[in-house]
Amino acid sequence: MSDIIKIRLSETLQCLEGAYAPNTLKSYYADTKAFVDWCFVKNIEPFPLTSGGVREYIETMAVNYSYSSIRRRLSCLRRINKLLGHQDHTQTEEIYLTIRRLKRSKCLEQQQAVGINHDLLVKMIDAQPDTLAGTRNKAMLSLGYDFLARRSELVALRTTDLEFTKDGALKGIIRKSKTDQYGRGRLVFGSERSAKLLRGWFQKKPTEIEAVFCAINHGQCLDRPICDRNVNEIIKKSVVKVKRCERPSDLKVSGHSLRVRAAQDLLIKGYDMAAITRAGGWSNAETVSRYLRFSQHNIWK
């Protein structure tokens, strides 16, 4: 990518600052850079977009990328093209048919993280060491399952977002999320197990630190939240710690695993789609149905 194009792209993306989440902006930059680099190799002017150029790019990506990734990149390029002041010449029959062929040739099923059910969750909690980090991780694993929380939601929790209830359980508020960028918030509830583990963690965590799950370095709590990538690592390592029982490979679990299986467990318990959708903060039932599609739920038993 030439320096001139880099500067121009950077200035264009600055227009999106504040309107989109930081991760979305990173994706926009990466997707646009990949396209511009491809155009440089092909000796094609990247912008304004042309129907023929985009068709060829889609066909090139079809070799190594999924349908959803290609559609995301196309959406990004169209947005950048518009921000640069160009007309969209890609809404053509040529592009439509190219996408139709792509859709028919690709498997549309997205890879889903393997779920961690309640029984395995309890074993993962029990396997944590009796250390400062182990106490934090116990509470985080339990709350991640109960709240059906995304990684970003867990690390964003503040002590003021949680309240211990009179019945010994817990309730909280997820103030902002992937599907709630404007911060309308969602009420969530935790079990007595989570309340007990959280009380134990709060007894060790300095009260002046607002982040519920703060970072720890050399046995000392730091005044900043844990990184969301660390949530993945903690879950993977916790699965490995569980011995003498059937468990998924740590390569197949992620920060989404608690959320995935909690939704499936709620289905097995008899909760309807509306209750599960609300509990997990999904914006539509279609997304939830993808989570539930492979639920180990035999209705004939």
N, C-alpha and C positions, 0 to 999 in steps of 0.2 A: 504494500500500500504506500503510495507516494506521500510526501510530507504535506503537500497541498490538500490532498483528499483527506488525510488525517485531521488537519485543522478544520476543514469544512465539515467533516462528519462530527467532530467534537463540538463545534458551534451549534450544529443542528440538534444534537442530543441534549445540549444544555437547555433547549426550549422545553424539553420534557421533564426537567428537574422539578421535583415536588408534585408533579401530576401522576407519576408512576412510582412504584416501589423500587428501591435500589437494585434488587435482583433483576427486575424487568429491564431496567436501563442497561445493566451488564449484558443481558441476553441480546438486547437491541444492538449494542456495540459489537458483540462477538458475531452475531448473524450477519450484520452489514459488512464487517471486515472480511468475513469468509467469502461473501459474494464479490466484494471489490477485488480481493486477491485472485479469485477465479477469473474475473473479467480481465485482470492484468495479464494473466497467462494466455487467455484467449485473444488478447488484443482487442477487447470490446470496451466501449465507453459504458461505465456502470449506470450512470444516470444521465438523462431520464430513462426509466425502464422501457424496454421494447418487448413486444409480444414474442418475437423470435428468440431474443436473448434469454428471457425468463423461461420459455419452453425448454431451451437447451439446458439451462441450469437445473430445472426440475428433473429432467431425464438423467443428468449427471448425478444428482443427489440420490436418485432412486436406487442406485447400486448399494449404498451404505447406510442410508437413513430411513427411519420409519415414516409412515404417512403423516403422523401427527407432527413430527419434527419438521417435515417439509412444509406443511401448511403453516406452522408457526413462523418459519423463515419467510415464506411468501407474504404473510401478513405484515411482518416487520418491514420488509423491503417496500411494500406499498405505502406504509406510513412514512418512512424516510423520504420516499419519492415525493409524497405530497408536501412534506415539510420543506423540501427543497424548492417548492413552487412549480413542480411539473404536473402535467396532466397524466392521469392513469390510463395508459394504453394497453394494460394487461387484462382488462375485462373483456376478453375476446373468446370467440368460439374455439380458437386454437388452444388457448390456455385451459378452457373448460374441459375439452376433450382429453388433454394431457393429464389433468387431475383425475378425470374419470378412469383413464387407463391405469394410472398410479393406484387409485383406490381399489380397483379390481385385482391388481397384481400383488398388493401388499396385505399381510395379515393386520387387521386393525386392532387386535387385542394388545393392550398395553401390559407391560410387565408390572406385576403387583408384588409389593413386598410380602414375604411370608408373615402371617399373623402370629402373635404371641398370645395364647389363651390365658385364662385366669389361673389355671393350675400351674402352668409354666411360669407365669408372672410371680406367683408366690415363691416358687423355688429359686427364681432369680434374685428376689429380695432377700431370701434366707442365705443365699450364697455370698452376699456382700460382706466384706471384712468389717471388723469393729474398729473403724477408723473414722476420721472426720469426713473424708471423701465417701467412705462406705455409708455413713449415716445420711449424707446428702443424696447419694444415689438411690438408696432405698425409698426415700420420700419422692424423688423425682420419677422413678419407675412406676410407683403406685399411683401418683397423681396423673401421670401421662396416660395411663390406662383409664382411670376413672373419668377424667375430663375429655377423653378422646382427643387429646391435644396434639397439634402439630409441634414440631421442634421449635419453630419461631415463637409459638404461643407459650411454650414452657419457659423458655429463657427470658421472655418479656414479663413474666409474672413479678409483681411487687407484693410485699407483705400486706400492703393496704388493700390488695385485690382479694384477699382471703379472709374468711370469717369462720370460726369454730361455732357450730350450732349447739343448742341445748341438748339435743339427743345424742351427742358424742360424735357427730359426723362433721361435715365440712361443706361450705359453699364458697363459690368464687365468681369472679367476673373476668372473662377474656375480653379485654378492651379493644383489641384490634387484631385482625387476622388476614390471611390471604384472600378470603372472600368477603372481608369487611374492612376495606381500606379506609372507610370514612369514620370508623370507630363508633359504630352504633352499640357494639358490645353484645356479649352473650352470657347468660347466667349458666353456671356449671355446678355440679355437685360431686362431692367426694365421699368415699366410704369411711366407716369407723377406722378401718385399717390405715387409710391415708391420713386421717386426722391424728392418729397415734404416732405414726412415723414422722409426720410434719412437726408435731410438738417436740419430739425428740431432737429433730434437726434444729429447730428454733432455739432450743436450750444451749446449743453449741455455737450457733451462728451469732456474731455480734449484732445487737439490735439496731445499730446505726446503719447497717448495710440494708438497703431497700430491696435489692434483688433477692427473690426467694431462693433461687439456685445460683449462688455466686461462685466465681472461680476460686480454686484453692491452689496454693503454691507452697511447697515445703511445709505442709501442715498448717498453713495460715490462710484464713479467708481474705479474699481480695474484694475491694469495693467496686466490683463490676460483675455483670452476669456471665455465666458460663457461655462459651461459644456454641452455637447450634450444631456445628460439626461434631463437637464433643459428645452431644447427645447420641449421635449415631455410634460413636466409639464405645460409649458406656453400655449401650444396649447389646452390641456385638460381643463385647468382653463378658457381659453378664450371662449371655447365653452359653458361652464357652465354659463358664464356671459351673454350670449345672451338670451334675454327673448322675450316672445310673438311672437315666430315664430317657425316653424318646424326646428329642429336641431337633429343631431345624438347624441347618448349617449357618454359622455366623455370616457366611457370604450372602445368604439369602434374606437376612433380616436388616432392617434399617430403622431410622427414626420414625417411620410410618407404621411399623409393625404393631405397636401397641394400639394405635388408632384403628387399624384394619380389623384386628381380631376383636377389639371391644365392640365394634359395630356388629360383627358376626355373632358374638356372644349375646348381644341384646336381642337379635333376631331369634336365636335359639330359645331364649327365655320367653318369647312371645310378644315382644314389643312391636308395634306397627311402624310403618315407614315414616310417618310423621314424627313420632317420638325419637327415632334414631336420627333422622335428619336434623331435628332441633338440637339434640344432644351433641352432635358432632359439628354443628355450625355449617352444614353444607348449604349451598345456595339453591340446589335443585335435587330432586329425587333421582334423576338419571345418574348423577355421580355416585350416590349412595348405592344404587343398584349394581354398579360395577364392583363395589366392595363386597356386596353380599352374594354375588354370582357363584363364587366358589366356597361358600360357607359349608362346613361339614355338618349339615343339618338334614337328617333323614326323616322326612315327615311321616314315614310308614312305621316308625318305631314308637 
